[in-house]
Amino acid sequence: MGKKLVIVESPHKATTIKAYLGDDYEVVSSKGHVRDLSTKGKYGFGVDIEDHFKPDYVPIKGKKKLIDELKKDVKESDFVYLASDPDREGEAIAWHLYDALGLDSKKYDRIVFNEITKNAILESFKNARKIDQDLVNSQETRRILDRIIGFRLSKLIQSKTDGSSAGRVQSVALKLVVDKEREIEAFKAEEYWTIDAIFKEFEAELFAYQKKDIEIKNEEEADKILSSLEEEFKIESVEKKAKSKPSKVPFITSTLQQDASSKLGMTSKKTMSIAQKLYEGIKLEDETVGLISYMRTDSTRLSDEFVKETMGYINSTYGKEYVGHAKQGKKKENVQDAHEAIRPTSINRTPESVRPYLTPDEYKLYRLIYSRALASIMADAKTDNTTVILNNHEYQFKASGQVITFDGYLKVYGDYEDTKDKSLPELKTNEIIISEEIKKEQHFTKPPARYTEAKLIKEMEELGIGRPSTYATTMETLKTRGYVNVVEKKFIPTDIGFEITDKLQDYFSHLINVEYTANMEKDLDQIADGDIVWYETLEDFYKEFEPSVKHAFDAMPKKEVEETGEACPECGHPLVIRKGKYGSFVACSNFPECKYIKAEPKAVVEIVDCPNCEGKIVEKKTKKGKVFYGCNNYPKCKTAYWDKPIGKECPECKSMLVEKNKKIKCSSCDHVEE
């Protein structure tokens, strides 16, 4: 065999892989997708609805020249290897290349690899295969579904509301955020009280009376109990148990995004961008190598080779007592187990050894991934747990303690878990001890917490909405479309977010919901397995969807413009409030005949410079009039705080310090200025 051509997606990946292969190989990049659906045909779908949804593909804008260059490379080669990413989208890219470049079925192979290391690349050639058409059909069905829903619903939303788009996954995710906000709005706080006994070395909380759980609903009930208590407590029981604390399974896409958000403060978009770089290759001292395995996965499986290598590393580095076994999470529906969990490509490339070659953020994310994979194969941590029940006139108080007796996996993962010793003194049954104080405290139940990016991704994963490759994109869409504001990392739906959700639920509640969206994912999985015919899924969907859209276009009322009560100074027609790209403005209702726009400079209170762009943090208000502080470059910059920022960095996490109740605290972590 003569000259061989390898086509990958990323130029950076091409450079890395070229270094592993000899002069007989030429490695080039398609720079992602080369084709997409055209906008021909009914409603611009780019498919022939009457001919089993047959797609019509055209080169992506700017890719025609690249396709011609790739065709030239193919002509100069004797054999072609299609090496796009190891998932359904990658399989679809491989098929598009095969079709667009007119490859000979006998002179091409499809190769896949889960990591970009020399051994993995060379091994992939030994396992070369042909394109899996079922995987392609599944991905293309998803693309057609998203095109149909996106085009039809977006046009509807644009014509009837102030919104700009709607989508199969995006609109369900937005509904989750809106539903949560309405739960919060409907929430009514309930009063309750707690009673704690304070001893010299520990505290105990009242939890029962005559061995039955107790609730204290008001201060009168609390005072009645306090009047019955004395300073003497009798030790009713002391229970000690040795427990094991197992480590978590290695990261999948969703859990990596969640932990990178909660532990490192990274958005899902930033997390996936950094992970992509770590996967495609980092230039070290004597080689360029991918540091992590493929980062779009929902499998917690680790290869036998990696597990064996890691067990040896644990034994030699920490001792045999620290060697555990590979953790496997519960098998979930819809899991694509084609490749592994996210892990380092070699356990011997410790975070510290590669730190000089990484940016600070790359190092933080690599350390998190490395530590999680290593910990998942280490022995359980062991603790001694003590529970003490104290009795005071038949009121039972409980105190709990925990001491780590063997750190196990916490040896490497302790920085990411809040596991601390909380010891109790040696106490004996029937012993009498004297309290220093018995205190009551008033509390109120709290409303449900708003979604953070991490919590919303977790919810979507658990409900079966979307796929690993879609989470980050969905988060960004909600923000860039102006459907949510992000205040102190929490999603708050905007007026437009509420409006779109309500309109869609009025007319598409049977389609835009969790169950229907999750069931569609199952159908796509069945297509990938070859169990159902792809176009039949589209036909069944369209028969239900299109009549609903037509009805909505006819029946959904167009949002009435709000008049200001003033007349246009140029033509006399009423002035109205309109929505624009950068917010609301007042203009003539006789547009486009009259193009008058009223200049209304608002009094803006500038607080400090924005830490994330060149804008200013200014005082703003929510739709209910609550003050918050956000960047005046919104929506390009979504920096926002509930409390007044003071323009200084937190010494611990570098986030903005804010003022609340005359105290200076961090807007992100628990730091409080003395």
Secondary structure, DSSP 8 states (H G I E B T S, - for coil): ---EEEEES-HHHHHHHHTTS-TTEEEEE--S--EEE-S-SGGG-SEETTTTTEE-EEE-TT-HHHHHHHHHHHHT-SEEEE---SSHHHHHHHHHHHHHTT--TTSEEE---SS-SHHHHHHHHHT-B---HHHHHHHHHHHHHHHHHHHHHHHHHHHHSS-----TTHHHHHHHHHHHHHHHHH----EEEEEEEE-SS-EEEEEEETTEE--B-SHHHHHHHHHH--SEEEEEEEEEEEEEE-----B-HHHHHHHHHHHH---HHHHHHHHHHHHH-EE-SS-EE--B--S--------HHHHHHHHHHHHHHH-GGGB---------TT--TTS--B-BS-TTS-HHHHGGGS-HHHHHHHHHHHHHHHHTTB--EEEEEEEEEEEETTEEEEEEEEEEEE-TTHHHHGGGS----B------TT-EEE-SEEEEEEEE-------BHHHHHHHHHHHT-S-TTTHHHHHHHHHHTTSEEEETTEEEE-HHHHHHHHHHHHHHTTTSSHHHHHHHHHHHHHHHTTSS-HHHHHHHHHHHHHHHHHHHHHHS-----EEEEEE-TTT--EEEEEEETTEEEEEETTTTT---EE-------EEEE-SSSSSEEEEEE-TT--EEEEETTTTT---EESSEEEEEE-TTT--EEEEETTEEEESSSS-B--
